């Protein structure tokens, strides 16, 4: 544990990416392989779920220290991070421990999943008795699932690649999927030999950069770019290899159980193939709203009723492997030609289809079509350079996303909550409201980003001076501050008191020129939803004349 704790504190103090990568590489050189694989698993964003509840940890700390519950809770609220709070409140009894990381996990963290409350309390106490002060913070971070040290998964792959003398993309593929330290080892991850098992794992996804300061017509000739609709679905890779079929989300989760019709349909495509594309809600009349797709998420082995009511489709737009051959280094124009050859003969009603390429010959024509995006239910365009290879992560220059302009509304802040991480001492998470037809403010969005550090501090001072009520960690605030909020779309929702749900809300600016009474109304926000599309009872998109919207 000493090596891991030292790694944790070193990485936490470092600010440069290269320094962190080198420090990780040094850890892998020094650490026992059993510890290294657990470190990889945690650094990849995983956690042992269900080991202990946060409310129990606060109660155990209160019992251990003799401090009243309210002091522990207030300390947690003030610090903003439970792991840091526990490490500050609970006093270590020893200077250090001889336990390794893997021993700590096996002896304390994993067993708590199957314990009752009293057994968990005793287990936590035993851990506190044997851990040194430098071990407390990483231990509590592992318990609470807030294990972040400024190391992205990409940087982890770079460090492992440096240690194993491999390409980062190869390591990234090995770290993808539902592996655990019990089913994998560092030797297996860094083994350069490609196995049949590895062929059913997804490749690292190539991500598009947003077009911001660059206008599309500054990218050169349209002929150099492949232009597609930016679908409103779930990015995924469909892999068929060695008789197995897997469907992987970009979040590296196997989601095939939720979409068995796509898995079955893969029997009609060639073997040893990897398709990159999008899972969409797709009825007999084409694309459906993303909200329909959400009804399928998390359902394992859905029954025939839900599958009939909420059909889906895998819309493929790239071919990464064919007949066992990795195609990622080939230019997009060649990959596209092979993709068309592979899927072009599939029937239109099939659960696997080919994403179309737009034929417009000028940026002016594309701009006119782009303005129809919201009515079509898509998010804009994807622009892909025809000579681009398929890379790993977000690499500028090859792929761009030309999204629709966001919608805007002026809203009043009615409550606030302390943020997390560097913002744990600032009220930076806001609930924002508009006026309903009874002259009441109703919350329609929560926003956490968009203000500068200076503005955050100004708003924090206002919140602290104008608190009107306490609701757990939330503080009611006098409704005086007005913000312009940007968001990607509006959906009608029966789950929200306001009746609407906003997609990706964020603060664009503070409206110092507006009074709260001048904020927008709920009717205005609802009309924005109506301007996007109207919806029939079954979710099918229709226009104002009742005609189905088709592509």
C-alpha positions in Angstrom: 0.0 0.0 0.0 3.0 2.3 0.6 3.8 2.4 -3.1 0.2 3.0 -4.1 -0.3 5.7 -1.5 2.9 7.5 -2.6 1.7 7.2 -6.2 -1.7 8.7 -5.3 -0.2 11.7 -3.5 2.5 12.3 -6.1 -0.1 12.3 -9.0 -2.4 14.5 -7.0 0.4 17.1 -6.6 1.5 17.0 -10.3 0.1 19.4 -12.9 1.8 18.3 -16.1 0.5 15.3 -18.1 4.0 14.0 -19.1 5.1 14.0 -15.5 2.0 11.9 -14.5 2.6 9.4 -17.3 6.3 9.0 -16.3 5.3 8.6 -12.6 2.8 5.9 -13.5 5.4 4.1 -15.5 7.7 4.2 -12.6 5.0 2.7 -10.4 4.4 -0.2 -12.8 8.2 -0.9 -12.8 8.3 -1.1 -8.9 4.9 -2.5 -8.0 3.9 -6.1 -7.6 1.8 -7.3 -10.6 -1.1 -8.1 -8.3 -1.1 -4.5 -7.1 -0.6 -3.1 -10.6 -3.7 -4.8 -12.1 -5.8 -3.4 -9.3 -4.3 0.1 -9.8 -5.1 -0.2 -13.5 -8.7 -1.2 -12.8 -9.3 1.7 -10.4 -7.5 4.2 -12.6 -9.7 3.1 -15.6 -12.7 4.4 -13.7 -14.0 1.3 -12.0 -15.1 0.8 -8.4 -16.3 -1.9 -6.1 -20.0 -1.1 -5.8 -22.0 -1.7 -2.7 -19.2 -2.0 -0.2 -20.5 0.7 2.1 -23.0 3.6 2.0 -21.9 7.2 2.5 -24.4 7.6 5.3 -22.8 4.6 7.1 -19.3 6.1 6.7 -20.4 9.3 8.3 -22.0 7.4 11.1 -18.9 5.2 11.6 -16.7 8.4 11.7 -19.0 9.9 14.3 -18.8 6.8 16.5 -15.1 6.5 16.1 -14.2 10.2 16.9 -17.0 10.9 19.4 -18.1 13.9 17.3 -21.9 14.5 16.9 -23.4 13.5 13.6 -24.1 17.1 12.7 -20.5 18.1 13.0 -19.5 15.2 10.7 -22.2 16.3 8.2 -21.3 20.0 8.4 -17.6 19.1 7.9 -18.5 17.0 4.9 -20.5 19.8 3.5 -17.7 22.3 4.1 -14.9 20.1 2.7 -17.1 18.9 -0.2 -15.5 15.5 -0.4 -16.4 12.6 2.0 -13.0 10.8 1.5 -11.1 14.0 2.5 -13.5 14.6 5.4 -12.9 11.2 6.8 -9.2 11.4 6.4 -9.2 14.7 8.3 -11.5 13.6 11.1 -10.3 10.1 11.9 -6.9 9.8 13.5 -4.5 7.1 12.3 -3.2 4.8 15.0 0.0 3.6 13.2 2.6 5.3 11.1 2.1 2.9 8.1 1.0 -0.5 7.0 2.6 -3.6 5.5 -0.5 -4.4 3.5 -0.3 -4.2 -0.3 -3.0 -2.7 -2.4 -4.4 -6.1 -3.5 -4.3 -7.3 0.2 -6.3 -4.2 1.2 -8.9 -4.8 -1.4 -9.2 -8.5 -0.7 -9.2 -8.1 3.1 -11.4 -5.1 3.6 -13.1 -3.6 0.6 -14.5 -6.6 -1.3 -15.8 -8.5 1.8 -17.9 -5.5 2.9 -20.2 -6.0 0.0 -21.6 -9.1 1.7 -21.6 -7.8 5.3 -24.4 -6.3 7.4 -24.0 -2.9 8.9 -22.4 -4.0 12.2 -19.9 -6.2 10.3 -19.0 -3.3 8.0 -18.5 -1.0 10.9 -16.1 -3.4 12.5 -14.3 -3.9 9.2 -13.8 -0.2 8.7 -12.5 0.1 12.3 -10.0 -2.7 11.6 -8.8 -0.9 8.4 -8.5 2.4 10.4 -6.4 0.5 12.9 -3.8 -0.8 10.5 -3.6 2.1 7.9 -1.1 4.9 8.2 -2.1 8.6 7.7 -0.7 8.6 4.1 -3.0 5.6 3.3 -6.2 7.1 4.6 -7.1 9.4 1.7 -6.5 6.8 -1.1 -8.3 4.1 1.0 -11.4 6.4 1.5 -11.3 7.4 -2.2 -11.5 3.7 -3.2 -14.4 3.2 -0.8 -16.5 6.2 -2.0 -15.8 5.7 -5.7 -14.4 9.2 -6.0 -11.0 7.9 -7.1 -9.6 10.6 -9.4 -6.0 11.7 -9.6 -6.0 13.8 -12.8 -5.2 10.7 -14.8 -7.3 10.0 -17.8 -7.7 6.6 -19.3 -5.7 7.7 -22.3 -2.8 8.7 -20.0 -3.0 5.3 -18.2 -2.7 3.6 -21.6 0.3 5.8 -22.4 2.0 4.8 -19.1 1.3 1.1 -19.7 2.5 1.4 -23.3 5.7 3.0 -22.1 6.2 0.3 -19.5 5.3 -2.6 -21.9 7.0 -1.0 -25.0 3.7 -1.2 -26.9 1.5 1.2 -28.9 -1.0 3.1 -26.6 -3.9 2.1 -29.0 -3.1 -1.6 -28.5 -3.1 -1.2 -24.7 -6.4 0.8 -24.9 -8.1 -2.0 -26.7 -6.9 -4.5 -24.1 -8.3 -2.2 -21.3 -11.7 -1.9 -23.0 -14.6 -4.0 -21.8 -15.9 -5.7 -18.7 -12.6 -7.1 -17.4 -11.7 -7.4 -13.7 -8.5 -7.9 -11.8 -9.7 -11.5 -11.2 -10.0 -12.2 -15.0 -7.0 -10.2 -16.3 -3.4 -9.7 -15.4 -0.8 -7.1 -16.4 1.0 -9.8 -18.4 -2.1 -10.5 -20.3 -2.8 -6.9 -21.0 0.7 -6.2 -22.2 1.1 -9.5 -24.2 1.7 -8.3 -27.7 0.3 -11.5 -29.2 -3.2 -10.9 -30.6 -5.7 -13.6 -29.5 -9.1 -14.5 -30.6 -10.5 -13.2 -27.4 -8.9 -9.7 -28.1 -10.6 -9.6 -31.5 -14.0 -9.4 -29.8 -13.0 -6.3 -27.9 -13.7 -2.9 -29.3 -11.2 -0.5 -30.7 -10.6 2.9 -29.0 -13.2 5.2 -30.4 -12.2 8.0 -32.8 -13.9 11.2 -31.5 -14.8 14.3 -33.5 -13.7 17.9 -32.5 -16.4 20.6 -32.4 -16.2 23.3 -35.1 -15.9 26.5 -33.0 -13.8 29.3 -34.4 -13.4 27.7 -37.8 -16.2 28.1 -40.3 -17.0 25.0 -42.4 -16.2 26.8 -45.6 -12.7 27.3 -44.3 -12.0 23.6 -44.3 -11.3 23.6 -48.1 -13.2 21.9 -50.8 -16.4 20.0 -50.0 -15.1 17.2 -52.2 -12.4 16.5 -49.6 -15.0 15.8 -46.9 -17.6 13.0 -46.3 -20.6 14.7 -44.7 -23.2 12.7 -42.7 -26.0 13.4 -40.3 -25.0 13.5 -36.7 -27.4 10.9 -35.3 -29.0 11.3 -31.9 -28.3 7.9 -30.4 -25.7 5.8 -28.6 -22.2 5.5 -30.1 -21.3 1.8 -30.3 -19.1 -0.8 -32.1 -20.7 -4.0 -33.3 -18.2 -6.9 -33.5 -18.5 -10.4 -34.9 -15.6 -12.7 -34.4 -15.1 -16.4 -34.0 -18.8 -17.1 -33.7 -19.3 -14.5 -31.1 -21.2 -11.2 -31.5 -20.6 -8.2 -29.1 -22.1 -4.7 -29.0 -20.0 -2.2 -27.1 -20.9 1.3 -26.1 -18.4 4.1 -26.0 -18.6 3.9 -22.3 -17.0 0.4 -22.7 -20.1 -1.4 -21.6 -21.4 -4.5 -23.3 -25.0 -3.6 -24.2 -26.0 -6.5 -26.4 -28.4 -7.9 -23.8 -30.5 -4.7 -24.2 -30.6 -5.0 -28.0 -30.9 -8.7 -28.8 -32.4 -8.0 -32.3 -29.1 -6.3 -33.3 -27.1 -9.2 -32.1 -29.3 -11.7 -34.0 -29.2 -9.5 -37.1 -25.4 -9.8 -37.1 -25.7 -13.3 -38.3 -26.4 -11.9 -41.7 -23.1 -9.9 -41.9 -19.6 -11.3 -42.6 -17.6 -12.8 -39.7 -14.4 -11.2 -38.3 -15.9 -7.7 -38.7 -16.0 -4.6 -36.5 -18.6 -1.8 -37.4 -18.5 1.6 -35.8 -21.9 3.3 -35.6 -24.9 4.5 -33.6 -27.7 2.6 -31.8 -30.9 4.5 -32.7 -34.6 4.4 -31.8 -35.9 3.5 -35.2 -39.5 2.7 -36.2 -41.0 1.8 -39.6 -41.0 5.5 -40.5 -37.4 6.1 -39.6 -35.7 7.9 -36.7 -37.5 8.3 -33.4 -36.6 10.6 -30.5 -33.8 9.7 -28.2 -36.2 9.5 -25.3 -37.7 6.3 -27.0 -34.2 4.8 -27.0 -33.9 5.5 -23.2 -36.8 3.1 -22.6 -34.5 0.2 -23.8 -31.4 1.2 -21.9 -30.6 -1.0 -18.9 -33.2 -3.6 -19.9 -31.5 -7.0 -20.1 -33.3 -9.5 -22.3 -36.3 -7.3 -23.1 -39.5 -9.1 -23.9 -41.3 -9.1 -27.3 -43.7 -6.4 -26.2 -41.1 -3.8 -25.4 -39.1 -4.8 -28.5 -42.1 -4.3 -30.7 -43.1 -1.0 -29.1 -39.6 0.4 -29.0 -37.7 -1.0 -32.0 -34.0 -0.1 -32.6 -31.4 -0.1 -35.3 -27.7 -0.1 -35.6 -26.7 2.6 -38.1 -23.1 1.8 -39.3 -20.9 4.6 -40.6 -17.4 3.0 -40.5 -15.7 -0.3 -40.9 -12.7 -0.9 -38.6 -12.0 -4.6 -39.3 -13.0 -7.0 -42.1 -12.1 -10.7 -42.4 -9.8 -10.2 -39.4 -7.8 -7.4 -41.0 -7.4 -4.1 -39.2 -8.5 -1.3 -41.5 -8.0 1.7 -39.3 -4.8 2.8 -41.1 -6.6 2.9 -44.4 -8.1 6.2 -45.6 -11.8 6.8 -44.9 -12.7 6.6 -48.6 -11.5 3.0 -48.8 -13.1 2.0 -45.5 -16.4 3.5 -46.7 -16.3 1.6 -50.0 -15.8 -1.6 -48.2 -18.5 -0.7 -45.7 -21.0 -0.1 -48.6 -20.0 -3.4 -50.2 -20.5 -5.2 -46.8 -23.9 -3.8 -45.9 -25.5 -2.4 -49.0 -27.6 -5.4 -49.8 -29.3 -5.6 -46.4 -33.1 -4.8 -46.5 -34.3 -1.4 -45.3 -36.3 -2.8 -42.4 -33.3 -4.7 -41.1 -32.0 -3.8 -37.6 -28.6 -3.1 -39.1 -28.2 -0.4 -41.7 -25.9 1.9 -43.5 -25.6 5.6 -42.6 -26.1 7.7 -45.7 -23.6 10.2 -47.0 -25.0 13.6 -48.1 -24.5 14.5 -51.8 -24.6 18.4 -51.6 -21.7 19.9 -53.6 -21.1 23.2 -51.8 -20.9 24.6 -48.3 -23.8 26.9 -49.1 -26.1 23.9 -49.9 -24.9 22.1 -46.8 -25.6 25.2 -44.6 -29.2 25.3 -45.9 -29.7 21.6 -45.2 -28.0 22.0 -41.8 -30.7 24.5 -40.7 -33.2 21.6 -41.1 -31.4 19.4 -38.5 -33.5 20.1 -35.5 -36.7 19.4 -37.5 -35.2 16.1 -38.7 -34.4 15.1 -35.1 -30.6 15.0 -35.7 -27.9 17.1 -34.1 -26.3 18.5 -37.2 -23.5 17.1 -39.4 -20.4 15.0 -39.1 -17.6 16.2 -41.3 -14.9 13.5 -42.0 -11.9 14.1 -44.2 -11.9 11.4 -46.9 -8.2 10.7 -46.5 -8.4 10.4 -42.6 -7.3 7.2 -40.8 -9.3 6.0 -37.8 -7.4 7.3 -34.8 -7.8 6.9 -31.1 -9.5 9.6 -29.0 -10.1 13.2 -30.0 -7.6 14.2 -32.6 -8.1 17.5 -34.4 -8.2 17.7 -38.1 -9.7 14.4 -39.2 -13.3 14.5 -37.9 -15.4 17.5 -37.0 -19.0 17.8 -35.6 -21.0 20.7 -37.0 -23.8 20.8 -34.4 -27.0 22.9 -34.5 -26.9 26.2 -32.7 -28.1 25.8 -29.1 -31.4 27.1 -27.9 -31.4 29.9 -25.2 -33.7 31.1 -22.4 -33.2 33.6 -19.5 -33.7 31.9 -16.1 -33.6 32.8 -12.4 -31.4 31.0 -9.9 -33.6 29.7 -7.1 -31.2 27.3 -5.3 -27.5 26.3 -5.2 -25.3 23.5 -4.0 -21.6 23.2 -3.3 -19.6 21.9 -6.2 -17.0 19.1 -6.3 -13.3 18.8 -6.6 -11.7 22.3 -6.9 -15.2 23.8 -6.5 -16.0 21.9 -3.3 -15.9 25.2 -1.3 -18.0 27.2 -3.8 -21.7 27.2 -4.5 -21.3 26.4 -8.2 -24.2 24.1 -8.9 -27.4 26.0 -9.6 -31.1 25.2 -10.0 -32.7 27.6 -12.6 -36.3 28.5 -13.0 -38.8 30.2 -15.3 -42.2 31.7 -14.7 -45.3 29.6 -15.1 -48.8 30.9 -15.9 -49.6 31.4 -12.2 -46.7 33.7 -11.7 -44.5 31.1 -9.9 -40.9 30.1 -10.6 -40.6 26.5 -11.6 -37.2 24.7 -12.0 -36.5 23.6 -15.5 -32.7 23.1 -15.4 -29.6 22.5 -13.3 -26.4 23.9 -14.6 -22.8 23.4 -13.4 -20.7 25.1 -16.0 -20.3 28.3 -18.0 -19.0 30.9 -15.6 -15.4 32.2 -15.1 -13.6 31.7 -11.8 -14.2 35.3 -11.0 -17.9 35.0 -11.7 -18.2 31.9 -9.6 -16.7 33.6 -6.6 -19.1 36.6 -7.1 -22.2 34.2 -7.3 -20.9 32.3 -4.3 -20.8 35.4 -2.2 -24.3 36.3 -3.3 -25.6 32.8 -2.4 -24.0 32.9 1.1 -25.6 36.3 1.8 -29.1 35.4 0.5 -29.9 31.8 1.7 -33.6 31.4 2.3 -33.7 27.7 3.3 -31.8 24.5 3.7 -32.8 21.2 2.1 -30.0 18.8 2.8 -27.0 20.0 0.8 -29.2 22.4 -1.2 -29.6 26.0 -0.2 -32.6 28.0 -1.3 -31.6 31.4 -2.6 -33.4 34.7 -3.0 -34.5 34.8 -6.7 -32.5 37.8 -7.9 -29.8 36.5 -10.3 -30.7 36.0 -14.0 -28.6 33.8 -16.3 -28.9 33.1 -20.0 -28.9 29.3 -20.3 -28.0 27.4 -23.5 -29.3 23.9 -24.2 -29.4 21.5 -27.0 -33.1 20.6 -27.0 -36.4 20.4 -25.1 -38.5 17.3 -24.4 -41.8 17.0 -22.8 -41.5 15.0 -19.6 -44.0 13.6 -17.2 -41.3 13.0 -14.6 -40.5 16.7 -14.1 -42.7 19.1 -12.2 -42.3 21.7 -14.9 -43.4 19.1 -17.6 -40.2 19.7 -19.7 -36.6 18.4 -19.6 -33.7 20.3 -21.2 -30.8 18.6 -22.8 -27.2 19.6 -21.9 -28.1 22.9 -20.2 -25.1 25.2 -19.4 -24.8 28.8 -18.5 -23.9 31.1 -21.4 -23.7 34.4 -19.4 -25.0 36.3 -16.4 -27.7 38.8 -17.4 -26.8 41.8 -15.3 -29.1 43.8 -17.5 -32.3 41.9 -16.5 -34.5 41.7 -13.5 -35.9 38.4 -12.3 -39.4 39.5 -13.6 -37.9 39.7 -17.1 -36.9 36.0 -17.2 -38.6 33.8 -19.7 -41.8 31.8 -19.1 -42.5 28.1 -19.1 -44.7 28.7 -22.2 -41.7 30.1 -24.0 -39.6 27.0 -23.2 -42.4 24.7 -24.2 -42.7 26.5 -27.5 -39.1 25.8 -28.1 -39.9 22.1 -27.9 -42.8 22.6 -30.2 -40.6 24.4 -32.7 -38.3 21.4 -32.8 -41.0 18.8 -33.7 -44.5 17.9 -32.6 -45.0 14.4 -31.4 -47.8 11.9 -31.9 -48.8 9.7 -29.0 -46.5 6.9 -30.0 -43.5 9.2 -30.3 -43.5 9.4 -34.1 -42.4 12.8 -35.4 -45.0 14.7 -37.3 -45.0 18.2 -38.8 -47.6 20.9 -38.3 -49.8 19.3 -41.1 -49.7 15.9 -39.5 -47.3 14.4 -42.1 -44.6 12.0 -41.0 -41.1 13.4 -41.0 -38.9 11.0 -43.0 -35.3 11.1 -44.1 
